[in-house]
């Protein structure tokens, strides 16, 4: 049993970014994912500047919803072929 927290040197934000991109690469939707990230960052630019890393973390968790939609569309497309 682990009785202490193990720190791999990466923040939660870095882990979320890495996990999202890994999923996007696996399902070959990196271009669409990058477009979504860019658009959402532009919309939330003021909030990101004001609240910093906390806002960015919330942003990447919310982007996960859109990533899941991209993956679902990709899988449905593959099943139809």
Number of C-alpha atoms within 10 A of each C-alpha: 3 5 5 6 6 7 7 6 7 8 9 10 17 12 11 15 15 12 13 19 17 13 17 20 13 11 14 14 16 18 11 14 21 13 11 15 16 11 11 15 16 11 10 13 13 11 14 18 11 10 10 11 12 12 16 18 17 12 18 19 16 12 18 17 11 15 23 14 12 19 19 13 12 14 12 11 10 9 8 6 5
